[in-house]
């Protein structure tokens, strides 16, 4: 598990290999991840935008940017958290992701939160059994 707190917002990430949706013979590896965003500020914050940097085992990188996460721009009250699951396809059996979220306070102040580097690693096993990397 990766964890990082920036500007009063804590990010926790767990990643896992989706063996049943991957095809190693065709260089197709699918990884899932769960992210929890916790507001530790005394005021509400809202997630506006995401920016991912995805790297594979060959050093190739891809930038992914867009509004919100999984089609949502959650607003978190003090002490509130938001969790979501998503996935990342790679053409190699391991890689990594890291990034930032652009957030906004109720007073209109925009700030960034760091999503810590987390590894995407092919492991044998069943992800329904809670295989976490």
C-alpha positions as CSV (number, residue, x, y, z in Angstrom):
1,X,0.0,0.0,0.0
2,X,1.2,3.5,-0.8
3,X,0.2,6.5,1.3
4,X,0.9,10.2,1.1
5,X,-0.6,13.4,2.7
6,X,-0.4,16.7,0.9
7,X,-2.1,20.0,1.8
8,X,-4.3,18.2,4.4
9,X,-5.6,15.5,1.9
10,X,-4.4,11.9,2.5
11,X,-4.2,9.5,-0.4
12,X,-3.9,5.7,0.1
13,X,-3.5,3.3,-2.8
14,X,-3.7,-0.5,-3.1
15,X,-3.0,-2.2,-6.5
16,X,-3.6,-5.7,-7.7
17,X,-3.1,-7.8,-10.8
18,X,-6.3,-8.9,-12.8
19,X,-5.1,-12.3,-14.0
20,X,-8.5,-13.3,-15.4
21,X,-8.6,-10.2,-17.6
22,X,-5.0,-10.4,-18.7
23,X,-3.4,-12.2,-21.6
24,X,0.4,-12.5,-21.0
25,X,0.8,-14.4,-24.3
26,X,-0.4,-11.3,-26.1
27,X,1.5,-8.9,-23.8
28,X,-1.7,-7.6,-22.3
29,X,-1.7,-7.1,-18.5
30,X,-4.5,-5.5,-16.6
31,X,-4.0,-4.0,-13.1
32,X,-6.6,-2.7,-10.8
33,X,-6.2,-0.2,-8.0
34,X,-8.2,1.2,-5.2
35,X,-7.7,4.8,-4.1
36,X,-9.0,6.4,-0.9
37,X,-9.0,10.2,-0.6
38,X,-9.4,11.5,2.9
39,X,-10.0,15.2,3.7
40,X,-8.0,16.1,6.9
41,X,-8.6,19.9,6.5
42,X,-11.0,21.9,8.7
43,X,-12.9,22.9,5.5
44,X,-14.5,21.1,2.6
45,X,-12.4,20.3,-0.5
46,X,-13.5,19.1,-4.0
47,X,-11.5,17.0,-6.5
48,X,-11.6,18.8,-9.8
49,X,-9.0,17.1,-12.1
50,X,-6.6,14.2,-12.3
51,X,-3.2,13.8,-13.9
52,X,-1.5,10.3,-14.1
53,X,2.0,9.4,-15.2
54,X,2.0,5.7,-16.1
55,X,5.3,3.9,-16.8
56,X,5.8,0.3,-18.1
57,X,8.7,-2.0,-17.6
58,X,10.4,-0.7,-20.7
59,X,10.5,2.9,-19.5
60,X,7.7,4.1,-21.7
61,X,5.4,6.7,-20.1
62,X,2.0,7.9,-20.7
63,X,0.3,11.1,-19.3
64,X,-3.4,10.8,-18.7
65,X,-5.4,13.9,-17.7
66,X,-9.0,14.6,-17.2
67,X,-11.8,16.0,-15.0
68,X,-12.5,14.1,-11.8
69,X,-12.1,10.4,-11.2
70,X,-14.5,7.7,-12.5
71,X,-16.8,10.4,-13.8
72,X,-17.1,12.1,-10.5
73,X,-15.7,15.3,-8.8
74,X,-16.3,14.4,-5.2
75,X,-16.7,17.1,-2.5
76,X,-15.4,16.0,0.8
77,X,-16.4,17.5,4.1
78,X,-13.8,17.6,6.9
79,X,-13.0,14.1,8.0
80,X,-14.8,12.6,5.1
81,X,-13.3,10.1,2.6
82,X,-14.0,8.9,-0.9
83,X,-12.8,5.5,-2.3
84,X,-13.0,4.3,-5.8
85,X,-11.6,1.5,-8.0
86,X,-10.2,1.7,-11.5
87,X,-7.8,-0.1,-13.7
88,X,-4.7,0.3,-15.9
89,X,-3.7,-1.8,-18.9
90,X,0.0,-2.4,-19.6
91,X,1.9,-4.3,-22.3
92,X,4.5,-5.4,-19.8
93,X,4.1,-7.5,-16.6
94,X,5.0,-4.6,-14.3
95,X,5.1,-0.9,-14.2
96,X,4.0,2.0,-12.0
97,X,1.7,4.9,-11.6
98,X,1.9,8.3,-9.8
99,X,0.1,11.5,-10.2
100,X,-1.7,14.5,-8.8
101,X,-5.2,15.6,-8.1
102,X,-6.2,19.3,-8.5
103,X,-8.4,20.2,-5.7
104,X,-10.4,23.3,-4.6
105,X,-11.4,24.7,-1.3
106,X,-14.8,26.4,-0.8
107,X,-13.1,29.8,-0.9
108,X,-12.0,29.0,-4.5
109,X,-8.3,28.3,-3.7
110,X,-6.9,25.7,-6.0
111,X,-4.2,23.3,-4.8
112,X,-2.5,20.0,-5.8
113,X,-2.4,16.7,-3.9
114,X,0.2,14.1,-4.7
115,X,-0.8,10.6,-5.5
116,X,2.2,8.6,-4.4
117,X,4.0,6.2,-6.7
118,X,2.5,2.7,-6.7
119,X,3.7,-0.4,-8.4
120,X,1.7,-2.5,-10.9
121,X,3.1,-6.1,-10.7
122,X,2.0,-9.3,-12.2
123,X,1.4,-11.9,-9.5
124,X,-0.1,-15.3,-9.8
125,X,-3.3,-15.8,-7.9
126,X,-6.9,-14.7,-7.8
127,X,-7.6,-11.0,-7.2
128,X,-10.9,-11.9,-5.6
129,X,-8.7,-13.5,-2.9
130,X,-7.4,-10.0,-2.1
131,X,-4.1,-10.3,-3.9
132,X,-2.5,-6.9,-3.1
133,X,0.8,-5.7,-4.5
